[in-house]
């Protein structure tokens, strides 16, 4: 009995000492690393094309904390679905495919929204209003200036200006360009302007055949471009006489016609612009017909960056790491921009060749022009032709 009392007393004393002892400090766990996480505002800013910084999620620490129960979290382990989709979106996921190459590894493309918004918004609107503005300007110019008439009237004497093969090349280029322009505008504006009124099924059929026409007529355009270049390049070399043509306003203002050879300075500008834009449209068009085969813009952007072009324009350096889809999107945008430029030039050319100038259409219609028209607009060319005719006559005339 005394032994039990002593044991009870010892236990009570130990409890008393424990309660009376000062509390020991317990070390606080280390603070979790603070990582910046992307917000909804970051995502919306990137979709608008703004240069918002991309903040990566802290997947490493999350995986480390969940390491002991990783087998219970499924195939993703400590990573979440949002982490996987983020990697797919920004092209950092290790995607493996059995066929299709690099294009097939792009599951989700982040910059595609910028391309779609720009294509359906600013690009379409700017191109449309630019063309409408040009047509309006030509109408006003015609009302104020009137038709450019042949001074002294038509003489009735015809001069061969273009041969049959030259006119064939011209009309091949011009006809194919008009078909390409019509079908291209239908594909660009069709969903917005036509489909709501004619329905999806009818528009789908029209768009299908428009694309077939567009792709196949493009070969005629490229052939015509090459033929026109070969036939006329030697006539379109810039010369000192072109400065006189510019100084006198090309005869458009007033009644004085500056002298010119077979092609005046204005026609030379038209020639070289059509050649350069036509070649650019052809290159971008080929990359669209044969997708993912040509990388045009990554090396072009790298060259422009080396030349300092973005800095001169007050812009950030152009991207040089482009996915295959981005190459196609830039090719499509440039194809439309250059095509709008070609259509604008064609519109002005059609105006001058029809209602804008008397006797101009016959140059490409029958190939012959009136002598007085030729003297007005290409006097030096007429003198060259007369000199060649005299030399030929001297060679064939019998010696006395």
TORRO-362802 format. One record per residue (C-alpha): x, y, z; residue in three letters. Coordinates in Angstrom, 2 decimals. Layout:
! residues N
+---------+---------+---------+------+
:      px :      py :      pz : type :
+---------+---------+---------+------+
:       X :       Y :       Z :  ALA :
...
+---------+---------+---------+------+
//
This chain:
! residues 400
+---------+---------+---------+------+
:      px :      py :      pz : type :
+---------+---------+---------+------+
:    0.00 :    0.00 :    0.00 :  UNK :
:    2.84 :    2.37 :    0.87 :  UNK :
:    4.56 :    1.39 :   -2.39 :  UNK :
:    1.48 :    2.39 :   -4.39 :  UNK :
:    1.28 :    5.71 :   -2.62 :  UNK :
:    4.94 :    6.43 :   -3.35 :  UNK :
:    4.47 :    5.65 :   -7.06 :  UNK :
:    1.43 :    7.89 :   -7.28 :  UNK :
:    3.33 :   10.69 :   -5.57 :  UNK :
:    6.25 :   10.32 :   -8.02 :  UNK :
:    3.92 :   10.54 :  -11.04 :  UNK :
:    2.25 :   13.67 :   -9.70 :  UNK :
:    5.63 :   15.33 :   -9.08 :  UNK :
:    6.74 :   14.58 :  -12.65 :  UNK :
:    3.56 :   16.08 :  -14.04 :  UNK :
:    4.01 :   19.15 :  -11.91 :  UNK :
:    7.59 :   19.65 :  -13.09 :  UNK :
:    6.51 :   19.22 :  -16.71 :  UNK :
:    3.78 :   21.84 :  -16.42 :  UNK :
:    6.05 :   24.24 :  -14.60 :  UNK :
:    8.86 :   23.99 :  -17.19 :  UNK :
:    9.00 :   26.82 :  -19.80 :  UNK :
:    7.50 :   26.00 :  -23.25 :  UNK :
:   10.10 :   25.16 :  -25.87 :  UNK :
:   10.03 :   27.15 :  -29.12 :  UNK :
:    9.15 :   25.14 :  -32.20 :  UNK :
:   10.89 :   26.18 :  -35.42 :  UNK :
:    8.43 :   27.51 :  -38.03 :  UNK :
:    8.42 :   25.74 :  -41.39 :  UNK :
:   10.31 :   27.56 :  -44.14 :  UNK :
:    8.09 :   29.87 :  -46.19 :  UNK :
:    6.92 :   28.51 :  -49.49 :  UNK :
:    8.71 :   30.01 :  -52.45 :  UNK :
:    6.80 :   32.93 :  -53.94 :  UNK :
:    6.29 :   32.50 :  -57.65 :  UNK :
:    4.55 :   34.77 :  -60.08 :  UNK :
:    1.49 :   33.18 :  -61.61 :  UNK :
:   -0.26 :   34.22 :  -64.76 :  UNK :
:   -3.61 :   35.90 :  -64.36 :  UNK :
:   -6.60 :   36.33 :  -66.61 :  UNK :
:   -5.35 :   39.81 :  -67.48 :  UNK :
:   -2.07 :   38.29 :  -68.71 :  UNK :
:   -3.91 :   35.86 :  -70.97 :  UNK :
:   -6.23 :   38.55 :  -72.39 :  UNK :
:   -3.29 :   40.89 :  -73.00 :  UNK :
:   -1.45 :   38.25 :  -75.04 :  UNK :
:   -4.54 :   37.51 :  -77.10 :  UNK :
:   -4.76 :   41.23 :  -77.95 :  UNK :
:   -1.15 :   41.16 :  -79.14 :  UNK :
:    0.18 :   43.16 :  -76.22 :  UNK :
:    3.65 :   42.31 :  -74.94 :  UNK :
:    2.60 :   40.88 :  -71.57 :  UNK :
:    5.22 :   38.82 :  -69.78 :  UNK :
:    4.57 :   35.14 :  -69.47 :  UNK :
:    4.99 :   33.81 :  -65.89 :  UNK :
:    5.72 :   30.11 :  -65.55 :  UNK :
:    3.99 :   28.08 :  -62.88 :  UNK :
:    6.05 :   26.56 :  -60.04 :  UNK :
:    5.53 :   22.97 :  -61.09 :  UNK :
:    8.78 :   21.74 :  -59.50 :  UNK :
:    7.91 :   22.58 :  -55.89 :  UNK :
:    4.37 :   21.34 :  -56.37 :  UNK :
:    5.67 :   18.03 :  -57.67 :  UNK :
:    8.14 :   17.82 :  -54.78 :  UNK :
:    5.41 :   18.33 :  -52.17 :  UNK :
:    3.23 :   15.69 :  -53.80 :  UNK :
:    6.08 :   13.24 :  -54.40 :  UNK :
:    5.05 :   10.85 :  -51.64 :  UNK :
:    1.54 :   10.49 :  -53.00 :  UNK :
:    2.39 :   10.88 :  -56.69 :  UNK :
:    1.04 :    7.46 :  -57.48 :  UNK :
:   -2.38 :    8.49 :  -56.22 :  UNK :
:   -2.63 :   11.52 :  -58.55 :  UNK :
:   -2.92 :    9.64 :  -61.82 :  UNK :
:   -0.65 :    9.83 :  -64.83 :  UNK :
:    0.11 :   13.55 :  -64.36 :  UNK :
:    1.70 :   13.11 :  -60.93 :  UNK :
:    2.06 :   16.49 :  -59.22 :  UNK :
:    1.26 :   18.46 :  -62.40 :  UNK :
:   -2.24 :   19.68 :  -63.09 :  UNK :
:   -4.24 :   19.80 :  -66.30 :  UNK :
:   -3.66 :   23.54 :  -66.59 :  UNK :
:    0.12 :   23.00 :  -66.56 :  UNK :
:   -0.13 :   20.54 :  -69.42 :  UNK :
:   -2.34 :   22.83 :  -71.50 :  UNK :
:   -0.03 :   25.76 :  -70.85 :  UNK :
:    2.94 :   23.78 :  -72.16 :  UNK :
:    0.95 :   22.77 :  -75.23 :  UNK :
:   -0.14 :   26.33 :  -75.84 :  UNK :
:    3.37 :   27.83 :  -75.70 :  UNK :
:    5.04 :   24.96 :  -77.56 :  UNK :
:    7.15 :   23.75 :  -74.65 :  UNK :
:    5.51 :   20.33 :  -74.30 :  UNK :
:    7.47 :   17.30 :  -75.43 :  UNK :
:    4.98 :   16.15 :  -78.07 :  UNK :
:    5.87 :   13.06 :  -80.07 :  UNK :
:    4.06 :   12.08 :  -83.25 :  UNK :
:    4.43 :    9.10 :  -85.55 :  UNK :
:    3.73 :   11.07 :  -88.75 :  UNK :
:    3.34 :   14.64 :  -89.93 :  UNK :
:    6.65 :   16.07 :  -88.75 :  UNK :
:    6.97 :   19.47 :  -87.06 :  UNK :
:    3.50 :   20.79 :  -88.04 :  UNK :
:    1.80 :   17.83 :  -86.37 :  UNK :
:    3.62 :   18.48 :  -83.09 :  UNK :
:    1.88 :   21.85 :  -82.72 :  UNK :
:   -1.31 :   20.96 :  -80.86 :  UNK :
:   -2.23 :   24.49 :  -79.83 :  UNK :
:   -0.91 :   27.75 :  -81.28 :  UNK :
:   -0.92 :   30.85 :  -79.07 :  UNK :
:   -0.40 :   33.52 :  -81.75 :  UNK :
:   -3.19 :   32.27 :  -83.99 :  UNK :
:   -5.71 :   34.58 :  -82.35 :  UNK :
:   -3.67 :   37.64 :  -83.31 :  UNK :
:   -3.53 :   36.48 :  -86.94 :  UNK :
:   -7.27 :   35.81 :  -87.08 :  UNK :
:   -8.18 :   39.13 :  -85.45 :  UNK :
:   -5.87 :   41.14 :  -87.74 :  UNK :
:   -7.00 :   39.29 :  -90.88 :  UNK :
:  -10.71 :   39.72 :  -90.24 :  UNK :
:  -10.36 :   43.23 :  -88.79 :  UNK :
:   -7.72 :   45.76 :  -89.75 :  UNK :
:   -6.35 :   44.03 :  -92.84 :  UNK :
:   -9.73 :   43.53 :  -94.49 :  UNK :
:  -11.00 :   46.98 :  -93.54 :  UNK :
:   -7.85 :   48.85 :  -94.55 :  UNK :
:   -7.62 :   47.01 :  -97.86 :  UNK :
:  -11.26 :   47.61 :  -98.72 :  UNK :
:  -11.28 :   51.31 :  -97.85 :  UNK :
:   -7.94 :   51.84 :  -99.62 :  UNK :
:   -9.38 :   50.46 : -102.85 :  UNK :
:  -12.63 :   52.39 : -102.47 :  UNK :
:  -10.63 :   55.55 : -101.77 :  UNK :
:   -8.59 :   55.01 : -104.95 :  UNK :
:  -11.70 :   54.56 : -107.07 :  UNK :
:  -13.22 :   57.70 : -105.54 :  UNK :
:  -10.03 :   59.64 : -106.28 :  UNK :
:  -10.04 :   58.53 : -109.92 :  UNK :
:  -13.67 :   59.56 : -110.32 :  UNK :
:  -12.98 :   63.00 : -108.87 :  UNK :
:   -9.82 :   63.32 : -110.98 :  UNK :
:  -11.78 :   62.48 : -114.14 :  UNK :
:  -14.45 :   65.04 : -113.31 :  UNK :
:  -11.84 :   67.74 : -112.76 :  UNK :
:   -9.27 :   66.85 : -115.45 :  UNK :
:  -11.41 :   65.17 : -118.03 :  UNK :
:  -10.11 :   62.82 : -120.68 :  UNK :
:   -6.58 :   63.36 : -121.99 :  UNK :
:   -7.16 :   63.99 : -125.69 :  UNK :
:   -4.78 :   63.68 : -128.64 :  UNK :
:   -3.51 :   67.11 : -129.57 :  UNK :
:   -4.37 :   67.92 : -133.17 :  UNK :
:   -6.84 :   65.04 : -133.33 :  UNK :
:   -6.34 :   61.56 : -134.76 :  UNK :
:   -4.35 :   61.44 : -137.99 :  UNK :
:   -5.60 :   58.10 : -139.24 :  UNK :
:   -2.01 :   56.87 : -139.67 :  UNK :
:   -1.34 :   53.73 : -137.64 :  UNK :
:    1.91 :   52.75 : -135.96 :  UNK :
:    2.59 :   49.24 : -134.63 :  UNK :
:    3.18 :   49.58 : -130.92 :  UNK :
:    2.96 :   45.99 : -129.61 :  UNK :
:    3.27 :   42.68 : -131.43 :  UNK :
:    0.82 :   39.81 : -131.05 :  UNK :
:    3.05 :   37.86 : -128.67 :  UNK :
:    3.52 :   40.95 : -126.48 :  UNK :
:   -0.23 :   41.48 : -126.30 :  UNK :
:   -0.74 :   37.78 : -125.53 :  UNK :
:    1.61 :   38.05 : -122.55 :  UNK :
:   -0.09 :   41.24 : -121.36 :  UNK :
:   -3.60 :   39.84 : -121.52 :  UNK :
:   -2.54 :   36.57 : -119.91 :  UNK :
:   -1.12 :   38.54 : -117.00 :  UNK :
:   -4.04 :   40.99 : -116.82 :  UNK :
:   -6.79 :   38.38 : -117.24 :  UNK :
:   -5.34 :   36.01 : -114.67 :  UNK :
:   -4.83 :   38.89 : -112.23 :  UNK :
:   -8.49 :   39.89 : -112.49 :  UNK :
:   -9.62 :   36.31 : -111.88 :  UNK :
:   -7.23 :   35.96 : -108.94 :  UNK :
:   -8.44 :   39.27 : -107.52 :  UNK :
:  -12.12 :   38.33 : -107.78 :  UNK :
:  -11.72 :   34.87 : -106.25 :  UNK :
:   -9.31 :   36.16 : -103.60 :  UNK :
:  -11.75 :   38.87 : -102.48 :  UNK :
:  -14.52 :   36.28 : -102.36 :  UNK :
:  -12.43 :   34.06 : -100.08 :  UNK :
:  -11.34 :   36.99 :  -97.91 :  UNK :
:  -14.70 :   38.71 :  -97.45 :  UNK :
:  -17.08 :   35.84 :  -98.22 :  UNK :
:  -17.76 :   34.65 :  -94.68 :  UNK :
:  -18.58 :   38.15 :  -93.49 :  UNK :
:  -20.34 :   39.67 :  -96.49 :  UNK :
:  -21.91 :   36.84 :  -98.49 :  UNK :
:  -22.45 :   33.81 :  -96.26 :  UNK :
:  -25.04 :   35.49 :  -93.99 :  UNK :
:  -27.20 :   36.18 :  -97.06 :  UNK :
:  -26.70 :   33.13 :  -99.30 :  UNK :
:  -26.27 :   30.53 :  -96.57 :  UNK :
:  -23.39 :   28.31 :  -95.53 :  UNK :
:  -24.02 :   25.52 :  -98.05 :  UNK :
:  -24.12 :   27.77 : -101.11 :  UNK :
:  -21.13 :   29.77 :  -99.94 :  UNK :
:  -19.16 :   26.59 :  -99.22 :  UNK :
:  -19.70 :   25.45 : -102.84 :  UNK :
:  -18.73 :   28.85 : -104.24 :  UNK :
:  -15.67 :   29.06 : -102.00 :  UNK :
:  -14.58 :   25.56 : -103.00 :  UNK :
:  -14.59 :   26.31 : -106.72 :  UNK :
:  -13.15 :   29.78 : -106.15 :  UNK :
:  -10.17 :   28.20 : -104.44 :  UNK :
:   -9.72 :   25.75 : -107.33 :  UNK :
:   -9.80 :   28.62 : -109.83 :  UNK :
:   -7.47 :   30.71 : -107.67 :  UNK :
:   -4.85 :   27.99 : -107.30 :  UNK :
:   -4.83 :   26.92 : -110.95 :  UNK :
:   -5.05 :   30.34 : -112.60 :  UNK :
:   -2.02 :   31.36 : -110.54 :  UNK :
:    0.21 :   29.38 : -112.92 :  UNK :
:   -0.98 :   31.52 : -115.85 :  UNK :
:   -0.27 :   34.63 : -113.81 :  UNK :
:    3.29 :   33.53 : -113.07 :  UNK :
:    3.91 :   32.60 : -116.72 :  UNK :
:    2.56 :   35.96 : -117.91 :  UNK :
:    4.73 :   37.75 : -115.36 :  UNK :
:    7.86 :   36.02 : -116.67 :  UNK :
:    6.97 :   36.74 : -120.32 :  UNK :
:    6.23 :   40.41 : -119.65 :  UNK :
:    9.53 :   40.76 : -117.82 :  UNK :
:   11.52 :   39.17 : -120.66 :  UNK :
:    9.78 :   41.20 : -123.38 :  UNK :
:    9.98 :   44.65 : -121.79 :  UNK :
:   12.74 :   44.76 : -119.20 :  UNK :
:   15.22 :   46.39 : -121.61 :  UNK :
:   12.68 :   49.16 : -122.33 :  UNK :
:   12.16 :   49.91 : -118.64 :  UNK :
:   15.72 :   50.69 : -117.59 :  UNK :
:   15.69 :   54.13 : -115.86 :  UNK :
:   17.17 :   56.93 : -117.98 :  UNK :
:   17.95 :   60.60 : -117.50 :  UNK :
:   15.02 :   61.56 : -119.74 :  UNK :
:   12.68 :   60.17 : -117.08 :  UNK :
:   13.53 :   63.12 : -114.83 :  UNK :
:   12.08 :   65.47 : -117.46 :  UNK :
:    8.90 :   63.42 : -117.53 :  UNK :
:    8.53 :   63.77 : -113.75 :  UNK :
:    9.34 :   67.49 : -113.84 :  UNK :
:    6.49 :   68.09 : -116.28 :  UNK :
:    4.01 :   65.96 : -114.34 :  UNK :
:    3.83 :   63.33 : -117.06 :  UNK :
:    1.49 :   65.50 : -119.14 :  UNK :
:   -1.35 :   64.71 : -116.76 :  UNK :
:   -1.58 :   68.30 : -115.59 :  UNK :
:   -1.81 :   70.81 : -118.41 :  UNK :
:   -1.61 :   70.17 : -122.15 :  UNK :
:    2.14 :   69.75 : -122.55 :  UNK :
:    3.37 :   66.20 : -123.17 :  UNK :
:    6.95 :   65.42 : -122.08 :  UNK :
:    9.07 :   63.36 : -124.51 :  UNK :
:    9.47 :   59.65 : -123.78 :  UNK :
:   10.74 :   56.46 : -125.34 :  UNK :
:    8.59 :   53.32 : -125.73 :  UNK :
:    7.79 :   53.44 : -122.00 :  UNK :
:    7.61 :   56.69 : -120.06 :  UNK :
:    8.69 :   57.10 : -116.42 :  UNK :
:    5.20 :   56.40 : -115.09 :  UNK :
:    4.97 :   53.17 : -117.06 :  UNK :
:    8.42 :   52.15 : -115.80 :  UNK :
:    7.27 :   52.58 : -112.20 :  UNK :
:    4.21 :   50.49 : -113.01 :  UNK :
:    6.35 :   47.82 : -114.67 :  UNK :
:    8.82 :   47.39 : -111.82 :  UNK :
:    6.13 :   47.55 : -109.14 :  UNK :
:    4.10 :   44.85 : -110.89 :  UNK :
:    7.21 :   42.68 : -111.32 :  UNK :
:    8.29 :   43.00 : -107.68 :  UNK :
:    4.82 :   42.67 : -106.15 :  UNK :
:    3.94 :   39.92 : -108.60 :  UNK :
:    7.05 :   37.94 : -107.69 :  UNK :
:    6.31 :   38.44 : -103.99 :  UNK :
:    2.69 :   37.37 : -104.40 :  UNK :
:    3.84 :   34.33 : -106.38 :  UNK :
:    6.35 :   33.30 : -103.69 :  UNK :
:    3.83 :   33.63 : -100.86 :  UNK :
:    1.18 :   31.92 : -102.99 :  UNK :
:    3.44 :   28.95 : -103.66 :  UNK :
:    4.06 :   28.58 :  -99.93 :  UNK :
:    0.27 :   28.47 :  -99.44 :  UNK :
:   -0.32 :   25.97 : -102.26 :  UNK :
:    2.43 :   23.75 : -100.86 :  UNK :
:    2.02 :   24.30 :  -97.09 :  UNK :
:    4.89 :   23.82 :  -94.67 :  UNK :
:    7.43 :   23.38 :  -97.50 :  UNK :
:    8.94 :   26.89 :  -97.55 :  UNK :
:   10.15 :   28.99 :  -94.61 :  UNK :
:   10.02 :   32.53 :  -95.99 :  UNK :
:    9.55 :   34.79 :  -93.02 :  UNK :
:   11.88 :   33.52 :  -90.28 :  UNK :
:   15.01 :   34.22 :  -92.40 :  UNK :
:   13.47 :   37.44 :  -93.72 :  UNK :
:   12.77 :   38.69 :  -90.20 :  UNK :
:   16.30 :   37.75 :  -89.14 :  UNK :
:   17.75 :   39.80 :  -92.02 :  UNK :
:   15.55 :   42.78 :  -91.19 :  UNK :
:   16.60 :   42.57 :  -87.55 :  UNK :
:   20.29 :   42.54 :  -88.58 :  UNK :
:   19.69 :   45.62 :  -90.73 :  UNK :
:   18.07 :   47.43 :  -87.79 :  UNK :
:   14.72 :   47.93 :  -89.50 :  UNK :
:   12.58 :   47.32 :  -86.37 :  UNK :
:   14.61 :   49.89 :  -84.41 :  UNK :
:   14.15 :   52.48 :  -87.16 :  UNK :
:   10.38 :   51.91 :  -86.97 :  UNK :
:   10.35 :   52.02 :  -83.19 :  UNK :
:    9.34 :   48.38 :  -82.92 :  UNK :
:   10.56 :   45.33 :  -81.05 :  UNK :
:   12.73 :   42.89 :  -83.03 :  UNK :
:   10.75 :   40.68 :  -85.37 :  UNK :
:   10.27 :   37.07 :  -84.24 :  UNK :
:   12.70 :   34.63 :  -85.79 :  UNK :
:   11.52 :   31.43 :  -84.10 :  UNK :
:    8.28 :   30.66 :  -85.95 :  UNK :
:    6.20 :   27.52 :  -85.87 :  UNK :
:    5.14 :   26.04 :  -89.23 :  UNK :
:    1.65 :   27.42 :  -88.67 :  UNK :
:    3.01 :   30.91 :  -88.05 :  UNK :
:    4.98 :   30.76 :  -91.30 :  UNK :
:    1.73 :   30.02 :  -93.13 :  UNK :
:   -0.11 :   32.82 :  -91.34 :  UNK :
:    2.52 :   35.44 :  -92.19 :  UNK :
:    2.54 :   34.18 :  -95.79 :  UNK :
:   -1.24 :   34.58 :  -95.98 :  UNK :
:   -1.13 :   38.11 :  -94.55 :  UNK :
:    1.62 :   39.25 :  -96.91 :  UNK :
:   -0.17 :   37.59 :  -99.84 :  UNK :
:   -3.25 :   39.72 :  -99.14 :  UNK :
:   -1.28 :   42.95 :  -98.60 :  UNK :
:    0.72 :   42.60 : -101.82 :  UNK :
:   -2.43 :   41.59 : -103.72 :  UNK :
:   -4.21 :   44.76 : -102.59 :  UNK :
:   -1.26 :   46.73 : -103.95 :  UNK :
:   -1.45 :   44.94 : -107.30 :  UNK :
:   -5.20 :   45.51 : -107.53 :  UNK :
:   -4.73 :   49.21 : -106.82 :  UNK :
:   -2.14 :   49.52 : -109.60 :  UNK :
:   -4.37 :   47.57 : -111.96 :  UNK :
:   -7.31 :   49.86 : -111.23 :  UNK :
:   -5.27 :   52.97 : -112.06 :  UNK :
:   -3.85 :   51.28 : -115.17 :  UNK :
:   -7.31 :   50.34 : -116.40 :  UNK :
:   -8.48 :   53.92 : -115.91 :  UNK :
:   -5.62 :   55.39 : -117.98 :  UNK :
:   -5.97 :   52.73 : -120.69 :  UNK :
:   -9.72 :   53.21 : -121.18 :  UNK :
:  -11.61 :   56.38 : -120.29 :  UNK :
:   -8.63 :   58.34 : -118.98 :  UNK :
:   -6.73 :   58.75 : -122.26 :  UNK :
:   -7.92 :   58.87 : -125.85 :  UNK :
:   -6.42 :   56.22 : -128.12 :  UNK :
:   -4.55 :   54.36 : -125.35 :  UNK :
:   -6.60 :   51.14 : -125.44 :  UNK :
:   -5.73 :   50.42 : -129.08 :  UNK :
:   -2.11 :   49.81 : -128.05 :  UNK :
:   -3.18 :   46.55 : -126.40 :  UNK :
:   -6.36 :   46.05 : -128.41 :  UNK :
:   -5.20 :   45.93 : -132.02 :  UNK :
:   -1.53 :   46.60 : -131.27 :  UNK :
:   -1.58 :   49.78 : -133.40 :  UNK :
:   -1.84 :   53.39 : -132.25 :  UNK :
:   -2.47 :   56.65 : -134.06 :  UNK :
:    0.67 :   58.51 : -135.13 :  UNK :
:   -0.41 :   61.73 : -133.42 :  UNK :
:   -1.04 :   59.81 : -130.16 :  UNK :
:    2.44 :   58.29 : -130.42 :  UNK :
:    4.01 :   61.72 : -131.01 :  UNK :
:    2.18 :   63.14 : -128.00 :  UNK :
:    3.17 :   60.49 : -125.47 :  UNK :
:    6.21 :   58.67 : -126.93 :  UNK :
:    7.87 :   61.09 : -129.35 :  UNK :
:   11.40 :   59.74 : -128.82 :  UNK :
:   10.15 :   56.22 : -129.55 :  UNK :
:    8.58 :   57.39 : -132.83 :  UNK :
:   11.88 :   59.02 : -133.82 :  UNK :
:   13.73 :   55.77 : -133.04 :  UNK :
:   11.28 :   53.81 : -135.20 :  UNK :
:   11.68 :   56.30 : -138.06 :  UNK :
:   15.45 :   56.02 : -137.82 :  UNK :
:   15.28 :   52.22 : -137.96 :  UNK :
:   12.96 :   52.40 : -140.94 :  UNK :
:   15.37 :   54.71 : -142.81 :  UNK :
:   18.32 :   52.43 : -142.06 :  UNK :
:   16.40 :   49.42 : -143.29 :  UNK :
:   15.41 :   51.29 : -146.46 :  UNK :
:   19.01 :   52.26 : -147.09 :  UNK :
:   20.09 :   48.62 : -146.81 :  UNK :
:   17.52 :   47.29 : -149.27 :  UNK :
:   17.66 :   50.16 : -151.80 :  UNK :
:   19.87 :   49.41 : -154.89 :  UNK :
:   23.17 :   51.25 : -155.14 :  UNK :
:   23.35 :   53.91 : -157.87 :  UNK :
+---------+---------+---------+------+
//
